[in-house]
Amino acid sequence: MNRTRAARLSPALLAASILCLAVLHVRLDRDDVFVEAAEASILLVFALALVFVTWRTVRESFDAERVWRIVATGLLTGVVVGSLSALYLGARRVTNEPITEAWFIVSIGWSLGASAGSLVGYYVQRVHDERAAQVRVAGRLTVLQRVLRHNIRNEVTIVRGIAEGAMAATDDETVERDLERLSEHVDRVYGLSEKAQTLANLWNDTGVVDTDLGAVAREEVSWFRETYPEATVTVSTDDDAWAKAHRDAAAAVHETLENVAVHNDPATVSVAVRVERVGDWVAVEVVDDGSSVPEEELAAIRATRELPLQHVTGLGLWVIYWIVELSDGELEMDNREPSGVSVRMRFPAAPDARSDPTPADAESA
């Protein structure tokens, strides 16, 4: 028997020692056999707990070092609880109080400590292993993400350069249109890699800070107007719009506005942004009259997972979802009749609300 296998079976030796104590109790004490059996069943429960620990360590292929730590925890706890039982008996003896079955009381204390300590040691080891595994996976994903992002950026730059050179060299309108479509798809791939980086940053930094969502909305609307001057956009905010939000809450508003421009003709779409305090929440609502979001994409966001028939074509909606989720907020995203989309993000209001010195009046383009 090798060292690892012997270690995995060591909790079973503790269980066997407790069973021996139970047998000795039944054999040596002079009480009614049923009473003795009932008392011995207490020790049997402790032994079964150690059998469970043995089964799990074997099933999960614990190495010798981890099993010895579990056993050491059980033995140490057993000694502590057993010593406390002995101190209890000593105190009774000092005060001349009657003592019955002293050795059984100590046996119960030691067995309870050994079984409870082994169970705690096992679950502590599991938690430690799971956390270590999460750290390893996170490290690998970080490396993979950085490598992919770097390589995608380089490849996109090369393909875009080749496409632009080919467009400049051709007079064929069909070829030129195809090359333009190629450039658009290449840019979309690059955009996906940037959105993936944004998601990774969100997951790595879950900090929530007091945020003036009114100021955030006005700033993002200013960007939208500069980028898409042909679009019609209005914004209105309450004086008190401070909320507990993820430090990148602005990205959620940015993605919502960008989705409107990307999936519609900015010259024909109207957007209304409203920020208001509603009870214990601060709501940011973005409403447009453009195209609708496919129902399968809405279903994927509501289910918070991707399914074969319910998936999101990009990552922008997931950026919005995770910012709201990491802020302990609520997200409502619905299609409007006859057309358009309503996105409502609710964030917990900041306890100590702070207002801008001057009210923000409604602005319109």
Residue pairs with C-beta under 8 A, 6 or more apart in sequence:
3 64
4 63
4 64
4 67
6 64
7 62
7 63
7 64
7 65
7 67
7 68
7 71
8 54
8 57
8 58
8 62
8 64
8 67
9 54
9 58
10 67
10 68
10 71
11 50
11 51
11 53
11 54
11 57
11 67
11 70
11 71
11 74
11 118
12 50
12 51
12 54
14 50
14 71
14 74
14 75
14 114
14 115
14 118
15 47
15 48
15 50
15 51
15 54
16 47
18 43
18 44
18 46
18 47
18 50
18 111
18 114
18 115
19 43
19 44
19 47
21 43
21 107
21 111
22 40
22 41
22 43
22 44
22 47
23 40
25 36
25 39
25 40
25 43
25 104
25 107
26 33
26 36
26 37
26 40
29 36
29 101
29 104
39 104
42 108
43 107
43 108
43 111
46 111
46 112
46 114
46 115
47 111
47 115
49 115
49 116
49 118
49 119
50 74
50 114
50 115
50 118
52 119
53 70
53 74
53 118
53 119
53 122
56 122
57 66
57 67
57 70
57 122
62 70
62 125
66 125
66 129
69 121
69 125
70 118
70 121
70 122
70 125
71 118
71 121
72 121
73 117
73 118
73 120
73 121
73 124
74 113
74 114
74 115
74 117
74 118
74 121
75 114
75 117
76 117
77 113
77 114
77 116
77 117
77 118
77 120
78 110
78 111
78 112
78 113
78 114
78 117
79 110
79 113
80 113
81 109
81 110
81 112
81 113
81 116
82 106
82 109
82 110
82 113
83 109
84 109
85 105
85 106
85 108
85 109
85 110
86 106
86 109
88 105
89 99
89 102
89 105
89 106
92 98
92 99
93 99
141 200
142 200
145 196
145 197
145 200
148 193
149 193
149 196
149 197
152 189
152 190
152 193
153 190
153 193
156 186
156 187
156 189
156 190
159 182
159 186
160 183
160 186
160 187
163 179
163 182
163 183
163 186
164 183
166 175
166 179
167 176
167 179
167 180
170 176
170 179
191 314
192 314
192 315
195 314
195 315
195 316
195 318
195 319
196 315
198 248
198 251
198 315
198 319
199 315
199 318
199 319
199 322
201 248
202 246
202 248
202 251
202 319
202 322
202 323
202 326
203 322
205 247
205 248
206 246
206 326
207 246
207 247
208 244
208 245
208 246
208 247
208 326
208 327
208 328
209 244
209 245
209 246
209 247
210 242
210 243
210 244
210 350
210 352
210 354
211 242
211 243
211 244
211 245
211 247
211 249
211 347
211 350
212 241
212 242
212 354
212 356
213 237
213 241
213 242
213 243
213 245
213 249
213 275
213 282
213 284
213 347
214 237
214 238
214 239
214 241
214 275
214 356
214 360
215 241
215 356
216 249
216 250
216 253
216 284
217 235
217 237
217 241
217 253
217 273
217 275
217 284
218 235
218 237
218 360
218 363
219 250
220 250
220 253
220 254
220 257
220 273
221 233
221 235
221 257
221 273
221 363
223 254
223 257
224 231
224 233
224 257
224 261
224 271
225 231
225 233
225 365
227 261
228 261
228 266
230 266
230 267
231 260
231 261
231 266
231 267
231 269
231 270
231 271
231 365
232 269
232 270
232 271
232 365
233 257
233 270
233 271
233 272
233 273
233 364
233 365
234 271
234 272
234 273
234 362
234 363
234 364
234 365
235 272
235 273
235 274
235 275
235 362
235 363
236 273
236 274
236 275
236 360
236 361
236 362
236 363
237 274
237 275
237 276
237 360
238 275
238 276
238 277
238 360
239 355
239 356
239 359
239 360
240 277
240 353
240 354
240 355
241 275
241 276
241 277
241 282
242 282
242 349
242 350
242 352
242 353
242 354
242 355
243 249
243 281
243 282
243 327
243 347
243 348
243 349
243 350
244 327
244 328
244 347
244 348
244 349
244 350
245 323
245 327
245 329
245 347
246 323
246 326
246 327
248 323
249 323
249 327
249 347
251 319
251 323
252 284
252 319
252 320
252 323
252 324
252 345
253 273
253 284
253 286
253 345
255 316
255 317
255 319
255 320
256 286
256 320
256 343
256 345
257 271
257 273
257 286
258 316
259 316
259 317
260 269
260 271
260 286
260 288
260 290
260 341
261 269
263 290
263 291
264 288
264 290
264 291
268 290
269 288
269 289
269 290
270 288
270 289
271 286
271 287
271 288
272 285
272 286
272 287
272 288
273 284
273 285
273 286
274 283
274 284
274 285
274 287
275 282
275 283
275 284
275 285
276 282
276 283
276 285
277 283
277 349
277 353
278 346
279 349
280 348
280 349
281 329
281 330
281 346
281 347
281 348
281 349
282 346
282 347
282 348
282 349
283 344
283 345
283 346
283 347
284 344
284 345
284 346
284 347
285 342
285 343
285 344
285 345
286 342
286 343
287 336
287 340
287 341
287 342
287 343
288 340
288 341
289 336
289 339
289 340
290 339
290 340
290 341
291 339
291 340
291 341
292 335
292 336
292 339
292 340
292 341
293 317
293 333
293 335
293 341
294 313
295 335
296 309
296 310
296 311
297 310
297 311
297 312
297 313
297 317
298 333
298 334
298 335
299 307
299 310
300 306
300 307
300 310
300 311
300 312
301 312
301 317
301 318
301 321
301 331
301 333
303 310
304 321
304 325
306 312
312 318
317 333
320 331
320 333
320 343
320 345
321 331
323 345
324 330
324 331
324 345
324 346
324 347
325 331
327 347
327 348
328 348
329 345
329 346
329 347
329 348
330 345
330 346
331 343
331 344
331 345
331 346
332 342
332 343
332 344
332 346
333 341
333 342
333 343
333 344
334 341
334 342
335 341
335 342
336 342
